[in-house]
Amino acid sequence: MSESPTFPKRAEHSIAAPTPTTDPDRSLTAIVYCESNFGGIDGKTANGLVRHSEKYQIRSIIDSENAGQDTGLILDNEPNGIPVVGDLTEALTHAGKLPDYFIFGIAPATGMLSVVERRLMLKAIELGMNIVNGLHEFLNDDPEFAAAAARSNVVIRDIRRPRAKKDLRVFSGRIADVTCPCIAVLGTDCAIGKRTTATVMAGALNDMGIKAVMIGTGQTGLIQGARYGMALDAVPSQFCAGELEATILEAFEGENPDVIFIEGQGSLSHPAYSTSSFILRGSCPDGVILQHAPKRVHRCDFEQMPMPNPASEINLIETFAATKVIGLTLNHEDMTDAEVSSAITLYEQELGIPVTDALTRPKKDLIDMVLSAFPQIGGNLSTGAA
């Protein structure tokens, strides 16, 4: 690896962790590491940050296999001016000055750093960049990383770290005090677009004057700047439902929203994940929106497991919990626009519920999906959003 440019270390970096709230002007700059994975399933954290970040200005994505390309063109066929670069040196040169943060943008199944990734993150610390780590491996507990951060006077943010065990909350039943609709966005697989759909939906409703709050339940949503949430897969199972319930109550009492969206995790039918069951129990949702990828043949990382169809997943969800699936949203991976249109028509006829794609179809379709199920939150507002 070539030698990185030299930047002066910033004295203002503090050991105290920054307040995890939304930064409306995105004054924090960041580069995101996503080697060999940008645009793919395991690159979902980097993908999400390129599409939406309330906290960071993303300067570039590091991925030598896609270097030289525009990240927006890779993801959505529309340029956004955020480039893919080949290595850390190129990322720093492009940034012009030392970015505030180095974000690890890959979500590998192991949740652990490779030897090469470890060396690169230590180099970023040495240069004076704060670290955002969404892995299950907590770098503040690693003596080498802790010592390096202390020497360089930088912060390591272990996003997935739950609160101390003495502070964890158990389910209380107070979720019944939430009087606005709670809608969980679940899926037929992991890494299928649940967070993206929930983010787009909440944004569309807020844009038209309906106050929507999204509860993040995974590391990417928290890195993007979600004001309320936790990495549910890192919370001890005894406390998952209670932590989610308490977080929803905090959002309801603090924001007085018209509707609350809960980001889903995994899939209720997937044997490798239990987080969907905790989400259904902890949020007791009034409705569910299901995300599905029609062209996905097998589960992520499990080639021996065929994908379920939406009808079977809907039946499982509605059998497991006292709720109704109010709509289906599509992940258009490997689909042409004509295939998306055909799938929408087919599923609407088969399932008898609204169907759309959050990224390729008008936002009005998402708004109508919510308001048709919960007309009380619309009041006298028009649904004429684009």
Secondary structure as GFF3:
##gff-version 3
##sequence-region A 1 386
A	DSSP	beta_strand	28	33	.	.	.	ID=ss1
A	DSSP	three_ten_helix	41	43	.	.	.	ID=ss2
A	DSSP	alpha_helix	44	51	.	.	.	ID=ss3
A	DSSP	beta_strand	56	62	.	.	.	ID=ss4
A	DSSP	three_ten_helix	64	66	.	.	.	ID=ss5
A	DSSP	alpha_helix	71	76	.	.	.	ID=ss6
A	DSSP	beta_strand	84	85	.	.	.	ID=ss7
A	DSSP	alpha_helix	88	95	.	.	.	ID=ss8
A	DSSP	beta_strand	101	104	.	.	.	ID=ss9
A	DSSP	alpha_helix	115	127	.	.	.	ID=ss10
A	DSSP	beta_strand	130	133	.	.	.	ID=ss11
A	DSSP	three_ten_helix	139	141	.	.	.	ID=ss12
A	DSSP	alpha_helix	143	152	.	.	.	ID=ss13
A	DSSP	beta_strand	156	158	.	.	.	ID=ss14
A	DSSP	three_ten_helix	165	167	.	.	.	ID=ss15
A	DSSP	three_ten_helix	174	177	.	.	.	ID=ss16
A	DSSP	beta_strand	182	187	.	.	.	ID=ss17
A	DSSP	alpha_helix	194	207	.	.	.	ID=ss18
A	DSSP	beta_strand	212	216	.	.	.	ID=ss19
A	DSSP	alpha_helix	219	224	.	.	.	ID=ss20
A	DSSP	beta_strand	228	229	.	.	.	ID=ss21
A	DSSP	three_ten_helix	232	234	.	.	.	ID=ss22
A	DSSP	alpha_helix	237	255	.	.	.	ID=ss23
A	DSSP	beta_strand	259	263	.	.	.	ID=ss24
A	DSSP	alpha_helix	275	283	.	.	.	ID=ss25
A	DSSP	beta_strand	287	292	.	.	.	ID=ss26
A	DSSP	beta_strand	298	299	.	.	.	ID=ss27
A	DSSP	beta_strand	302	306	.	.	.	ID=ss28
A	DSSP	alpha_helix	310	320	.	.	.	ID=ss29
A	DSSP	beta_strand	325	330	.	.	.	ID=ss30
A	DSSP	alpha_helix	337	351	.	.	.	ID=ss31
A	DSSP	beta_strand	355	356	.	.	.	ID=ss32
A	DSSP	alpha_helix	363	373	.	.	.	ID=ss33
A	DSSP	three_ten_helix	375	377	.	.	.	ID=ss34
###
